[in-house]
């Protein structure tokens, strides 16, 4: 049986009162001109933060934000996040510039109930991405209990995800990771049937490993986005100037044959929205499955929307990963949003991968109708394709010469 959480403690199992709790969160939100443009990751972190505070923990919260090249690069400061957290928690959030300084230890001694600590962007410190033990030791010097709730960062062996919990005996996960893993496990073990995976986005190559895994459990695939043109090319259809991964055409052909040999379906677009110039923001529908020379596919066509929506409505479980077109441009977003609408109307279990799929679900206005939208694009794909997430593995009990440590 798939149980990605086996042996891992949750925050419920610790006595938090008056303890220094290091809470690794994923507060890596998109910022536009210093303003948070999507606060999903902050709100998704609130249940664990609030639980820890209710239980009397002295909280040190930590996260990365973007990929700063130099320490202190203001563009990547967690200050806007600290301000928003302060509003949501109705507490003073004290942002500590240097997580290695003694300031944290001093503060923890004098901290009041209405105060919480947030460390500045962990990636200001090169030791974070280097998984440095020295950096981890500095963080450990004020940590009694370690809780990881940063699902979106758990596929990276960085210091706050891997080296730090190795040094702490009392370690576990928060509610967000628990929910994410339970949702993803549901997709691999005993899903309600029929079960369909919608695969879209730019590249087949990024999704091969996950398609290979899903092939064993789903009843069918729906293929959209630029990925579809590689499959159509594999069927010998003309795709004009559409994005195609030439070196994946034979894989696509072989993969379709394997899926069909198992009596499972692969739905491909039967018409497309095409343009000769992306910058024109105008697209027209093709009459059939082929795309004329000089045209490129930017979205699925109206008949395809109907076919895919019917298939979605007939499914009891749907996993959606990747947009149906260049959805960032409203002129080419109709297909992607129609898929989100069909999911919203379906009564089945509908789980949306992170990254672009989560952004598409948000932009469609139907996000609140999904069973679950993952907060981690890379992490959810890696987990589904069977990779071990360093951030989870480190929290499992290890067999040592003295027994279980
Ligand atoms: P991925 O990260 O692989 O899920 O790909 C997401 C990206 O695929 C988005 O930025 C979309 O704009 C892009 N995309 C989807 N459909 C197309 C298409 N028909 N042509 C070019 N790019 C596409």
Boltz pocket constraint, residues with backbone or C-beta under 6 A from the ligand:
constraints:
  - pocket:
      binder: B
      contacts: [[A, 200], [A, 201], [A, 202], [A, 203], [A, 206], [A, 224], [A, 225], [A, 226], [A, 227], [A, 243], [A, 297], [A, 298], [A, 299], [A, 321], [A, 322], [A, 323], [A, 324], [A, 325], [A, 326], [A, 327], [A, 328], [A, 356], [A, 357]]
      max_distance: 6.0
